Amino acid sequence: MVIVLGGGYTVLTSASNSYGETAASLENLSGSVEVLSRLRTDLSKGKVVSVAADGSSFTFRQPVTTGPGGSIFDAKGEIIWGIQDQSGPRAGGSCTISFRSRRILSEVEQGSDLNRDGDQNDVFEVGELVAISDAGLSLSLPRMRILVVKDDWGGDIDGDGKPDPIFTLDGERHLVLRVGRVVGRDQLQMSVIHVNLLEGES
């Protein structure tokens, strides 16, 4: 199944799989699209600082209003890059979005081949993405429960034999997000989001 969202990007989803969470604890498909759309919008304002080797985190900066008259430009007309957290806008600051593990999910215990790779040997970590500024302050981020491979956070989630890092750079300004997550009671969804950033690595 392919879901095309506004703004010129596509979310690709895999076939349905059994998962075994209560429906009340999961988001429906329309909620998933809304969360992913907001995440893409937030990240599209960014400038790359770094991406973790295993793809589990992404550090970036955004334009901040510390210029003359509250502008995002300095006296030379250059964008002022930084971050805005609870302390206000800070030039030179940064934010890191990373995976935070919450619990373990085993196919054997689940009694199901969740990713349809022909076995029940896979073990996943279930968690969420969190955003922390370089000052250690939490930033608002859409909440969604996602999956990674246990002890291999860039490993193959959907059983196609290819790595599934959460964050990768495809070119200087093109960020790719891959998130394995659950929608509804019995659907394992693999989503791929393409984000064109404002500026690449310095």
N, C-alpha and C positions, 0 to 999 in steps of 0.2 A: 504494500500500500504506500502511496506517495501523497503527502499532504503539502499543498502549496500555500504558503502564507504571504501576506502582504509585504511589500518592500523588496520583492525580487529575489527571494531565497526559498529554498526547498528543504523540507524535513522528510527524510526517508525513514520508513518504519518497516520492521521485520514482521514475520508472521506471528500470530498469536501463540502464546505458550502458557501453560498452567503456572501459577505462582503461589497461591495459598495464603494471601493476606486477606483480612476482612475488608469488605468493600468500603466501609466507612473510613478506613485509614488511607485510602488511595484516592487519586484524582481521576476524573473522567477525561475523555479525549479532548473535549473543548477546553477544559481547564489546563491540560498539558500544552496545547497550542498557545494559550494566553501567556503562560509562564515563560515558554521558550521565546515568544515574541518580545516580551519585556526584557529578557536577558540579552537578546540580540541587540535591542535598541540601546541598552545601557553600555554594552561593550563597544558598539560602533562609534562611540565618542572617544575611544581610548587611543593611547600610544603604547606600543609594545616596550616593556622593559626586559622581561625574560619569560621563558617557558621552561618548566622543570623537565629534566631528561626523560622521566617516565610519563610525562604529560598529565600529571595529577594536579598541577597548579599553573597559574598564569598571573604574572605581575604586570601592572599597567599604570599609566597616569592619564588624567583627563585635564582639559582646560579649566583653569581656576580664575575666579574674578578678583585677583589681587593687583590688577593694573590700575592705571589712573582712572578715577571715576567709577571704579568697580568693573573695569573692562577685563577681558581675558587676554588682552594684548599689552605688551610692555611698551616703553617709550619708543622703541625701534620698530614697533608694529609686529613683533614676533609673538606667537602664542605662548602664554605662560602655562607650563605643564606642572601638575601637582595632583592633589587629591583633596576632596572635601569630606571631612568626617565630623564627629560631634564637636570638635574644637574649632571648626570653621574651615575655610579654604586655606591650603598651605602650599605654596610654591615649592617644588622639589619633592613633595611627598608622593607616596605610591600606595597602591592597594594590591593585595594578593588574594585571588580567588582559588580555593583549594578544596579537595575532597576531605571530608571528615567521616570516618567510619563509625557506625553505630552498633552493628550486630553482624553475625555470620549467618549465611543462608546456604545450606548444603542440599544438593540434589538428592543424595541418598536419604537424608532425613525427610526431605519433601516428598520422596517417592515418585519423582517425575524428572524427565529430561527437559529442563527448562529452556535450554537454548537449541534443542532439536539437533544435537550433534551426534546422536546415536548411542550415548551412554548416560550414566548418572554419576559420573566422577567429578563433576565440576563443583567448586565451592566458591561462593561469592561473598563479598562484603557489601552490606547495605548501609548507605549513609546519605549525606547531602553536601551541597556546595556551600561554603561559608566565605565571607569576604571580610578581611582584616586589613586595616591600614598599617603603614609602617610604624605608626605610633602605638599599635596594639589595640586600636579601637574597632569595634564591629561596625560594618556598614550594612545598609539594607540590601537584601538580595532575595529574589523570588525563591520561595521554599519549594523544593521538590525532592523526592526520595529517588536515589539513583543506585546503580549497581556497578561494582568493579570486581575483577578477579582477585580472590584472596591472595595476598602477598605478591601480587603482580598487577599493580594498578593501571598499567598500560596494556594488559594482556587481552586476549581474544574473549569477548563477552558472548557474541552471538553464534559462535561455533563455525564461522566461515574460514578459520585458519589464519586470519589476518589480525594484527594488533588493533586494539581499540583504545588508544589514549584519549583522555577527555579533551585535552588541549593540544593542538599542533599548529605550527605556522606553515602555510603553503604560499611561499613568496613573502615579500617584505611586509605587506600590510594585510594579508588575508589569513584570518584566524579561523580554524575549523574546530568545532566542538562536536564530540561524539558522546552521547549520553544514553546508557542503557537504563531503562526505568520501567515501572509498572503503571499501566492504565487500566482501570476497571478491575474486576476480580481475577480474570484469567488471561490477561494479555501482557506479554513481555514486549516492550517496544524499544527499538534502537533508532535514535534520532540523530541526524547529522545536520548541523547548522553552520552556515557560512557567513562570516562577518567581515566586512571591509572596514578596517580601522582607519582613523584619521591620519595616523603617521606610523611608520615602521620603527625598528630599532635605531637608536642613534649611532 
